[in-house]
Amino acid sequence: MSFRYAPGVLRQVRSLDAPEIGVAYRAIDLRAPLLRVGVQSGHGIASDYGLLDRATPFVRDVRRVCLSVLLEGEGRFDEGDRRLWLRPGEAVLSDASRGGTEAYAGPRSRVLVLEWASGTLGPSADVDGLVVRLGEREIAALARAADAFDGPQPVQAVLEILAVMRSAGVALERVDVGDLTEGSDPRDLALALALDGPLSNLASFPAIDDVVDELGWSQRLVHRRIAALASRYGFAFDTWRALLHHLRLAMALRLASAGATTELIAKKTGYRSPVALCHAFAKAGLPSPGTLAREARRDVLDAWATHLRDRS
């Protein structure tokens, strides 16, 4: 669900639990018009955004800069012909318009992601996969702030995270909540809540009509407001169809990384049959779920990297 902790600040939670195979994933995002801060945690699962971008290319917003901090697990960063392997305590700073993608895995993995509008909070044009190495004290402080995302004052946790990154040498401006929320629209919260209901339960086969019925808006208005929400808050997709398709494939890939059967993946992610799941993967230009699951038995980040689009 999404909650407003301050005017213009949205909190989103995405989760995936598969006790049948002992894996789980949870992501919490706090979004304001100028900034997104998220915490992603995985247990026995991989999140490969390079492979996902091949299947459903992200909207490349030239105004966004991303800083990803690996707190636990292992990571991979790809940008152009460059590939970096990340260890806990390392962060990578990149310009979203350059198409850099990341992947994270491990028995347990945890990643802290900051994304801001270029030219507002920190460096932009001159970043190119810059790696920042953090000390133990800084990592511990970030982990504590990440824990606070589940508490009553997540906005304060965001400000603490920004302060830690400044102390680590990242040139971020000092901001307050008012700076972050400038340009928000009061209709954003209602739409975010209406979207989160169906999208938090992919197995229920969510449809745009669910959002229309919840809000009492016309379908045309819902589509227009989704595009506006995506532009204001920096979402990677700006249509209902693209958002739903992305979420299904993202969760399906995570389950495949854990060796789940096509039957279980289809059931958990809202495909009406294993055949429909395999068809969706083929249409997206991906190897079959079974092939990816077999490859994941090795080093999943290395094995799946062979499927990225030509990086030359």
C-alpha positions in Angstrom: 0.0 0.0 0.0 1.0 3.6 -0.4 0.7 6.2 2.4 1.3 9.9 2.5 3.6 10.8 5.4 3.9 14.4 4.2 2.1 16.3 1.4 3.4 14.9 -1.9 5.4 12.0 -0.4 4.2 8.5 -1.4 5.3 5.2 0.2 5.0 2.0 -2.0 5.6 -1.6 -0.9 6.1 -4.5 -3.4 6.6 -8.0 -2.1 6.8 -11.6 -3.3 6.6 -14.6 -1.0 7.1 -18.1 -2.1 7.3 -20.3 1.0 7.0 -23.3 -1.3 10.7 -22.8 -2.3 11.8 -20.7 0.6 12.4 -17.4 -1.0 11.0 -13.8 -0.6 11.5 -10.3 -1.9 10.4 -7.0 -0.5 10.8 -3.4 -1.8 9.8 -0.2 -0.1 10.0 3.1 -2.0 9.5 6.6 -0.6 8.8 8.9 -3.6 8.7 12.7 -3.8 8.6 14.7 -7.1 12.4 15.4 -6.8 13.6 12.2 -5.1 13.0 8.5 -4.7 14.6 6.5 -2.0 14.1 2.7 -1.9 15.2 -0.3 0.0 15.1 -3.7 -1.7 15.6 -7.0 0.2 15.9 -10.5 -1.2 16.1 -13.9 0.4 17.4 -16.6 -2.0 16.4 -14.5 -5.0 18.0 -12.4 -7.8 16.8 -9.1 -9.2 18.4 -8.6 -12.7 17.4 -5.2 -14.1 19.6 -5.7 -17.1 17.6 -8.7 -18.2 14.4 -7.0 -17.3 15.3 -3.9 -19.4 16.0 -6.2 -22.4 12.4 -7.5 -22.0 10.6 -4.3 -21.1 12.9 -1.3 -21.8 12.7 1.4 -19.1 11.6 4.9 -19.9 14.9 6.8 -20.1 14.4 10.0 -18.2 17.4 12.3 -18.9 16.6 14.2 -15.7 17.3 11.4 -13.3 20.5 10.3 -11.5 20.7 7.1 -9.6 22.9 6.0 -6.6 22.7 2.4 -5.6 24.3 1.2 -2.4 24.9 -2.6 -1.9 24.4 -3.3 1.8 24.4 -7.1 1.6 24.8 -9.7 -1.1 26.5 -9.3 -4.5 25.9 -7.0 -7.4 26.6 -6.3 -11.1 26.4 -3.0 -12.9 26.4 -2.7 -16.8 26.7 0.5 -18.8 27.6 0.4 -22.4 30.7 -1.8 -22.7 31.5 -1.5 -19.1 30.7 -4.1 -16.4 31.4 -3.8 -12.7 31.1 -6.4 -9.9 29.9 -4.9 -6.7 30.6 -6.0 -3.1 28.8 -4.9 0.1 29.8 -1.4 1.0 30.1 -0.3 -2.6 27.8 2.2 -4.3 27.5 3.1 -8.0 26.5 6.5 -9.3 25.0 6.7 -12.8 23.0 8.9 -15.1 19.7 7.2 -16.0 19.8 8.4 -19.6 22.9 6.4 -20.3 21.1 3.1 -19.9 23.0 1.6 -16.9 21.4 -1.4 -15.3 22.1 -3.4 -12.1 21.5 -6.9 -10.8 21.6 -8.2 -7.2 21.6 -11.7 -5.7 22.8 -13.8 -2.8 21.3 -15.9 0.0 20.4 -12.5 1.4 20.7 -9.3 -0.5 19.9 -5.7 0.4 20.2 -2.6 -1.7 19.5 1.1 -1.0 18.6 3.1 -4.0 18.5 6.9 -4.3 17.2 8.6 -7.5 16.9 12.3 -7.9 16.1 14.9 -10.6 19.3 16.0 -12.3 20.5 19.4 -11.4 18.5 19.5 -8.1 20.2 17.5 -5.4 23.6 16.6 -6.7 25.9 15.6 -9.5 24.5 14.8 -12.9 26.2 15.2 -16.3 29.6 14.0 -15.3 28.7 10.8 -13.6 29.5 7.6 -15.5 29.3 4.5 -13.4 31.3 6.1 -10.6 31.9 3.7 -7.7 31.9 5.1 -4.2 33.3 2.9 -1.4 31.8 3.3 2.1 33.2 2.6 5.5 31.8 0.3 8.1 30.3 3.1 10.1 28.6 4.6 7.1 27.2 1.2 6.1 25.8 0.6 9.6 24.2 4.1 9.6 22.5 3.5 6.2 21.3 0.1 7.4 19.7 1.7 10.4 18.0 4.3 8.3 16.8 1.7 5.9 15.2 -0.2 8.8 13.3 3.0 9.7 11.4 2.8 6.4 9.0 0.5 8.1 8.7 2.9 11.1 6.5 5.9 11.7 9.0 8.5 10.4 10.3 7.3 7.0 10.8 10.8 5.7 13.3 11.5 8.5 15.1 8.3 7.5 15.4 9.7 4.0 17.0 12.9 5.3 19.4 10.8 7.4 20.4 8.7 4.3 21.2 11.9 2.4 23.3 13.1 5.3 25.3 9.9 5.4 25.9 10.0 1.7 27.1 13.6 2.0 29.5 12.5 4.7 30.8 9.8 2.3 31.7 12.4 -0.2 28.7 12.4 -2.6 28.0 16.1 -3.4 24.3 16.2 -2.4 22.5 19.4 -1.5 20.9 19.8 1.9 17.1 19.7 1.6 14.0 19.5 3.7 10.6 17.9 3.2 9.2 21.0 1.6 12.0 21.0 -1.1 11.3 17.4 -1.9 7.5 17.7 -2.3 7.4 20.9 -4.4 5.2 20.3 -7.5 3.1 17.5 -6.0 -0.6 17.1 -6.8 -3.2 16.0 -4.2 -4.7 13.5 -6.6 -1.5 11.6 -6.7 -2.2 9.8 -3.4 -5.6 8.6 -4.4 -4.3 7.2 -7.7 -1.3 5.5 -6.1 -3.6 3.8 -3.6 -5.9 2.6 -6.3 -3.0 1.3 -8.3 -1.3 -0.5 -5.4 -4.4 -2.5 -4.5 -4.5 -4.6 -7.7 -0.8 -4.5 -8.4 0.0 -5.9 -5.0 -1.9 -9.1 -5.9 -0.8 -10.1 -9.4 -2.3 -13.6 -8.9 -5.8 -11.9 -9.0 -5.3 -10.9 -12.7 -5.6 -7.1 -12.1 -7.1 -4.9 -14.8 -7.4 -1.2 -15.4 -11.1 -1.5 -14.6 -10.2 -2.2 -11.0 -8.6 1.2 -10.8 -11.5 2.9 -12.6 -14.0 1.3 -10.2 -12.0 2.3 -7.2 -11.6 6.0 -8.2 -14.9 6.6 -10.0 -12.9 8.2 -12.8 -13.2 7.5 -16.5 -10.7 5.1 -18.0 -9.4 8.0 -20.1 -8.7 10.1 -17.1 -7.0 7.2 -15.3 -4.6 6.7 -18.2 -3.9 10.4 -18.3 -3.3 10.6 -14.6 -1.0 7.6 -14.6 1.2 9.3 -17.2 1.3 12.5 -15.1 2.1 10.5 -12.0 5.0 8.7 -13.8 6.4 12.0 -15.0 6.2 13.8 -11.6 7.6 10.9 -9.5 10.0 9.4 -12.0 8.3 6.0 -12.5 10.0 3.8 -15.1 6.7 3.2 -16.9 3.9 5.6 -17.9 1.0 3.4 -18.9 -1.1 0.8 -17.0 -0.3 -1.9 -19.6 3.5 -1.3 -19.4 3.5 -1.1 -15.6 1.6 -4.4 -15.2 3.7 -6.1 -17.8 6.9 -4.9 -16.1 5.8 -6.1 -12.7 4.8 -9.5 -13.9 8.0 -10.1 -15.7 10.1 -8.7 -12.8 8.5 -11.0 -10.3 8.6 -14.0 -12.8 12.3 -13.4 -13.3 12.9 -13.4 -9.5 11.1 -16.7 -9.1 13.0 -18.2 -12.0 16.3 -17.1 -10.4 15.3 -19.3 -7.4 14.6 -22.3 -9.6 10.8 -22.1 -9.4 8.8 -24.3 -11.8 6.9 -22.6 -14.6 3.6 -23.7 -12.9 4.5 -21.9 -9.7 5.8 -18.8 -11.5 2.6 -18.5 -13.6 0.4 -18.9 -10.5 2.3 -16.3 -8.4 2.5 -13.7 -11.2 -0.9 -13.8 -12.8 -0.3 -15.7 -16.0 -3.2 -17.9 -16.7 -1.1 -21.0 -17.5 2.5 -22.0 -17.8 2.0 -21.8 -21.6 1.0 -18.2 -21.3 4.0 -17.5 -19.1 6.4 -19.1 -21.6 4.7 -17.2 -24.5 5.2 -13.9 -22.6 8.9 -14.6 -22.1 9.4 -15.5 -25.8 7.5 -12.4 -26.9 9.8 -10.3 -24.7 12.9 -11.9 -26.3 13.9 -13.8 -23.1 15.0 -17.4 -22.8 12.3 -19.7 -21.4 11.7 -19.6 -17.6 13.0 -23.2 -17.5 16.3 -22.3 -19.2 16.8 -19.3 -16.9 16.0 -21.4 -13.8 18.6 -24.0 -14.9 21.2 -21.4 -15.5 20.6 -19.8 -12.1 21.8 -22.9 -10.4 25.3 -21.6 -11.2 26.3 -18.0 -10.5 23.1 -16.3 -11.6 24.5 -12.9 -12.1 27.3 -14.2 -14.3 25.0 -16.7 -16.1 22.2 -14.3 -16.9 24.7 -11.6 -18.0 25.2 -13.5 -21.2 21.6 -12.7 -22.2 21.9 -8.9 -22.0 21.6 -7.0 -25.3 24.8 -6.3 -27.2 26.7 -3.8 -25.0 29.1 -2.7 -27.8 
